[in-house]
Amino acid sequence: MAADTENIEELRRLAPDLAPSIAKLTCPCYILDRSGTVRWMNKAAIAHFGDLRGRSIGQIVDREFATLARQEFAAKVLGTVDATEGNVVVRTTDGRRVSVDISSAQLIQDGSIVGVFGLADPRDEPPPAADSTHLTPRQTTVLRQLAAGKSTGHIAEALGISTETVRNHIRGITARLGVHSRLEAVIRAHELGLV
């Protein structure tokens, strides 16, 4: 009970105007401070992922998603992006890998960005096994972006790489999956449970 009281107090300190409403949400919610460390989680988040408070993005998000997660977090904290949505794989306190849809936004207090508030919606299907193919982590990230219907330009922008680098990753993906087009790669990825 003391840990729960401390958790509510931390929420009140981080988001005083929103604390009463946020604490009542039944979907997994969290708050990251400006350094990318989890400062608050609601009961639903703790039930799904274990108590991740005090851990940083790099300790929570699976390796293949860590760079993108850090970039999106930094963009919100620096004020270049208000909110982002995407899918990542989270490592729980008991070592499970959980695929989640994340929707997060800047947390603003007294006109200053003090962190990030997010919702983490666990997907029903299990995440693909880390070693299920011979795709590199970056190829896996590009493949997931393709499966989400993203264009080459959008993928390049989201990952902070050139469009030619994205095309090279796509060529590598199609070769490793033994297919001839992006569409076939996405279909094959669904068959293999990669996306």
N, C-alpha and C positions, 0 to 999 in steps of 0.2 A: 504494500500500500504506500509506503514512503517513496518508492521509486516512481509510482504513478503520480503522487503529489508533486514531486520534483519535476516530472515531465510536464505537468500542467503549468507549473510556475515558469518553466523555461519557455513554453508556448506564449504565456502572457507577456513575458519580457520581449520576445521576438516579434510578436504580432498582437499588441494589446487590444486593438479594436476588433480583431477577427477571432481572438482566442475562444470566446464562448461558442461561436458557430463552428469553427474548424474542429474543435474537440469532439463534436457530436457526429461528424462524418463517419459513415460505416465503410467507405472504401479506403484502402491503404493510402495514407498521406504522410508527407515528411517535409522537413525544413532543413536546408543546407545553409550554413553561414557563409560569409564572403570567402573563406578559405576552401570551401568545398567539403566541409565536414558536416556529417549529420548531427544536428542539434536537437531535433524533435521528431518523434514518430507517434502516430496515434495507435490505439489498441489494435486496429485491423492490420496496420503495417507490421507491428511487432508479432502478431499472430502468424502472418504469412512469411515473414523473412527472418524472424528473430530480432533481438535488440541490437541494431546496428549503430546506435548513437555513439558518437565519438570516432567513428570510422570515416575515412575520406572516400571520395569517388573512386579513386584507384584501388581501394581495398574492397569495394562493393561490386563494381561493374566488371563483368568478365573482360579479360584482356583484349579481345578483338573489338570491343566497343568502347574501351577506355579513352582513346584519343578523341573520338567523336563526342563522347559524353563530356570530357573536359573542355573541348572547344565550345560546345553549346552552353555549358555552364559559364565559361568566361565571357561569352558574348552577352549573356543576360546580366552578369555582374558589372560588366563595363558599360552597359546601356546601349549596345548596338542592336540588340534583339530583345523584344519584350517577353516573348514566350516561344517555346518549341514543343514539338511532339515527335515521338519516335518509339522504336522498339529496341530494347537492350536485354541482355541476360544478366541477372543479378545473382551473386553468390550469397547464399544465406549463411547464418551463423553455424548451421549444422552441415555445411558443405554442399548443399543442393544447389543446382543451377535452375533458376526460374526465369522464363521468358516473360517480360512485362512490357506493356504499352505505357509509356511515360508521357505525361502532359505537365509541363512546368512553366512557371512564370516568375518574373522578378518579384521579390518581396520588398515593398517600399515602406519606410517609416520616416515620418517627418521630412518627406521630400528626398530622402536618400535611399539608395539601393542597399539593403542590409543583408540580403541573401536571396535564396530561391525557395519557393513553395512548389511542391509537386504532388501529383496523384500518380500512383503506380498500380495499374490494373493488370493483375496476373492473367496470362493467357491460359486457356483451358488445356492446350496441347503442351507436351513437354518440349523443352528446347532441344535442338539437334545436339547430338553428342559432339564434343569438341574435336574428336578425331575421326568423325564419320566419313570424311573425304580427304583428299590430298590438297584441298584448296587452302591457300594461305589465309590468315585472318583478314587481310585487306580484301582479298578476292571474295571472301564470305560476306564482308560488309557491302561490297559493290553488288554482289548477287542479291542480297536482301533489298537493296535500294531498287534494283531492276524489278524485282518481284512486286515492289510497292508502286510500280509504274513510273518511276523517276526517269527523266531524260539524262543523257550524258552530261549536259551542261549543269543540271541540277545536282547530280551526283558529285561532279567536280567541285561545285561551289560548297556543297555540304561537307565534303571531306577535305577541302582546302588543297586540292591537287588540280593539275591541268586536265583538260578534256582528253588530250592525247594519252595521258597516264591512265585515265578511266578506260579509254579504248583498249589499251594494252592489257589491263586487268580483265576486260570482257573477253579479249582473244584468249587469254590464259584460262578463263573459266570455261569457255566453249570447248577448248582443247581437252581440258581435264575431265569434263563431263561427257566428251565424245559426241557433241552436238554441233550444229552448223549455224545457229542463229541465237539471238538474245531470247526470243520467244521459246525456242526449244530448251534453252538453258533454264528458263524459269519453270517450264513444265517438268523437266528432269529434276530440278531442285525440289519441286513439290513431291514428286514420286519418291525421292530419297529422304524426304522429311527435313530438308535443309532450310526451308522457309515456311 
